[in-house]
């Protein structure tokens, strides 16, 4: 019998880590921006860490490939549906995709920068991370 609790432990730890990094990031980015008198200081990099972590975490949540039998009631692994570790190809692709979306700033990333203080500094990278995660899902569905 499949023990789902055994495989969701890492998932909750990863989620908790993401939340802690993000909250610490909002606080430290707000303090640093206030101290330096800059809207988005270049020395703040915790926003990049949180965005990249979000991309890789969210990108690992969906299975790499759906088979017709799996979707329509056939046997499938609950582990692969809940949390599917990424291959090195997907990690590299996630890094590149995150950097592209972070530089490009597609909607609503640029608008997220207008949020107050640390929220604006962090939010545009969260949006880029979500776009990168979507790219990882597509690549995994294609078999990467």
N, C-alpha and C positions, 0 to 999 in steps of 0.2 A: 504494500500500500504506500502511496506517495505521501510524504510528510511535508506539507506546505510550509509549516512553521520553520522548518530547518532552512528553507531557501529564502524566506522573507526577512530574516535577520540582517543580512548584508544590505538589503534594500532599505530598511528603516535606518540603519547606520548611515548609509550614503545620503539619505534625505535629511537626516539630522545634521550631518556635516555641511550640506549645502545651505541649510537655514542658518546655522551658526556663522558660516563664512559671510553670508549675505547681510545678516544683521550687524556683525562686527564691521563689515565693509561700509554700510550706511553710516554708522557712528564715526568710524575713523575718517572716512571721506569728508563728512560734514565738518569735523574738527580741523582737518588739514586745510580744506578750502577756506574756512573762516580765518585760520591762522595766517595763511599765505595771501588772503584777499583775492583769490582766483576762483572762477566758476568751476573749472575742471582742471585742477593741477596735474601736470604731466607726471609728477613723482608718485601719484596715487596709482597703484597697480592692482590693488585688491579687487577692483571692479573687473579687470581682465581675468583674474583667477576665478571669481564667482561665475562669470559668463562662460568660461571654458568648462568649468566643472558642471554647470547646468547643461551644456551641450552634450557632454559625454554621459552624464547621468540620465538625462531624458532620452538620449539616443539608445541607451541600453535597455529601455523598458519594453520595447515591442519586439516580437520575434522577427528573425531575419527573413523568413520566407513563409508565407501562408500557403498551405496546400489545400486543395478543394475538400479533401476528406477531413482535414482538421477543422475547417470552417463549418462544414455541414454534419457535425456530430461524430466524426471519426476519432480515433485515438490521437491524443496530443499530450505533450508534457506541460503541466501547469507551471513548472519552473521556467520553461522557455517562454511562456506567455508573460510571466510576471517580471522576470529579470534575466536578461540574456547578455552575458559578458561580451564585450567588444573585442574583435580581433585587432591586431596592430594596424591593419589596413584602415579599419574604421576609426581608430584613434587618430591616425595621421590625417585622414580625410576630415574628421571632426575639427582638428586643430586648424587646418587650412580653411575650411568653411567658416569657422568662427572668425578668423582674421579677416576674411573677405567681407562678411556681413558686418563686422565691427567697423571696418573702414568705409564701406558703402553706406551703411545706416539706412536700410529700407524702412518703409512705414511699419510701425510707429516709433522706430528707434530714435529718429531725429526729434520727434515731438516729445519723447520721454526725457530728453535732456533738459527740457524746460521745467521739470519737476523741481521742487525746492531742495537746495543743498545736496546732501549725500544721496538722496533718492534719485535725483537726476543723473548724478555721476554713475550710479550703479544700474539704473533701469535700462539705459541704452545697451549696456552689455548683456543684460538679461534677455532683451529682445533678440540681440544677435545670437545668443546662445540657443534660443528657441528655434530660430531659423536654421542654425547649424544642426540641431537635433533632428529637425524635419528632413534635412539633407541626408543625415545618417540613416534615418528610417528608409528613405528612398534607396540609398545605396545597399542597405541590408536586404531590402525586398528584391533587389536585382541580383543578389547573391554574393556581394562583396564580403 
